[in-house]
């Protein structure tokens, strides 16, 4: 029965927590602390702090840890699945609907309208990253990284993952100097 409770403790916040992990944290706390009593508010706060310190989505990290503490490895797997199941189910339903109407002129027109919006959003994000890089690293290092990245991607045709790893290594090394 514990596995069913673990599933419910993370599935319900996944459905109701509009906005992803941070929006569902109070709902998870309500389930884990108040409803099932698996931990105290203090312990939940510590798990939350630990989850925030690690990379990746907060909801899945907390689900994995709390599920493991309550039900072992199987509890962890169930909690992880329950935390992503609402999004997974919705994506499958939306994909089925999209595939059903993919040849519709209305869907094609919507797609034509969405592409420029995505392009503008990506451009705005790029500009924001550029400004942040100039503020934190300086304009000279930012321009050097842009030029070298362009050269590696467009001229040398190096895979983007390797360019990103090299840029991360450069940032790590220059951060220590």
N, C-alpha and C positions, 0 to 999 in steps of 0.2 A: 504493500500500500504506500510505502514511503516514496517509491518511484513515481506514482501517480501524483502525489503531493508536490514532488519536485517539479514534475512537468507543469502542473497548474501554477505553481509559484512563479514560473518564468514565462509561461505562455500567456497568461492574462495580462501582465504588464507589457508584453510584446504587442498585444492587440491594442491596448489602451494608451500606450506611451507614444503619442504622436511626436515625432521629431527625433526618434532614435534613442540611443543609450542614455544621454543626460536627462532626457525627459522621462525616461522610465525608471530612473533610480529611486525616486520617492515611492513609486508603486512597488518596486522590488522590496524596498525596506518595509513597507506595510505588510507584504506577504511573509517575508522571512523573519522579521522581528515580531510584529504584532499578531499575525494570524497563526503561524506555525511555531514561533518561539525557538527557532533554531539558533539564534544568537541574540545578544543584547544590542542596544543601540550603539554602545561603545565599540563592540566587536565589528558591527556593520560599518561603522565609520573607519575603522582600521582597514577593513577589506576594501572599502571605497578608496582610501588613500593609497593602498598598495596597487589597486587597479589603475588609478590615475598615473602612477609612477611608471607603469609598463606601457610599451607601445601597443596600439591596436584598439579596437572598440571596447569600451568600458563594460557594456552589458554582457558581452560574451565572456570576458575575463572573470567578472563576478559570478556569472552563471557556472562556469567551469569550476571555480574554487568552492563555491557554496555547495554545488551539486556533489563534488568530491567529498567534502566534509560530511555531508549527510548520507550519501549513498555509495561512496567509493567511486571507482572508475566508471561503472555503469551509471551512477547518479550524475557524474560529470557529463557524460555523453548525452544523457536525457536532458539535463539542464541546458546544455549548449544547443541541442536540437530545438528545445522548446523556446529558447530566446530568439532563434532565427526562423522558426516555423511560420509565424504570421506573415513575415515579409516574403518568405519562400512561396507560401500558398497564394498570396496576392499576386506575386510576379507570374506564377504559372497561370492563374486565371486571366490576368491581363494579357499575357502572351497568347493564350488560346483565343481570346477575343480579338486581339490584333491580327493574328493569322487568319481568323475567319473573315475579317473585313479588309485585308491587306490590299486587295485590288479595287477597293471602293475609291471613287474620285475624291470623296471628302477626306479619307485617311491620307491619300497622296498629297492633297492640298495642305493638310495639317503638317505633314512631314516637311513640305517645302517651306512652311512658315517657321517651323521649329529650328531648322538648320541655321538661318542667320542669327537667331537669338542665341543659340549655342556658341556660334562663332564670336559674337559680341561678348558673351560671358567669359569665354576663354581668353579673349583679348584683354578684357578688364582684369582678369586674374593674373595674366602675364605682366601687365603694367604694374599691378600691385606687388607682385614678386620682385620685379625690377626695382621699384622704389624702395622696398624693404632691403634688398641686397645693397643698393647704393648707400642707404642709411647705416647699415651695420658693417659692411665690408669695405665700402669706399667705391668710388666710381671707377678707379683704375682696375681694381681686381674684378669688378663686375664686367667691365668691357672685355678684359682679358678672357674671362670665363665664357662670355658670349662668343667671342671670335674663335676661340679654340674649340668650343662645342660645335659651332657651325661648321668649322673645318672638318672635325671628326665625323659629324653626321652626314654632311652633304658632299664633301670632297672625298674623304676616305671611306665613306659608307660603313662606319662602325656602328654596331647595334646600339640603340639608345640605352639599354640597360648598362652596358659597359661605360658609356659616357657619363651616366648618372653616378655609377660607382667611382669613377675617376674624380668627378667633381666633389663627391662626398669625401673621398680620401684627401683631396686638395684642401677642402674646408677643414677637415680634422687636423691636418698637418699645419696649416696656416694658423689655426686656432691656438696651437701650442707654442708658436713662435712669437 
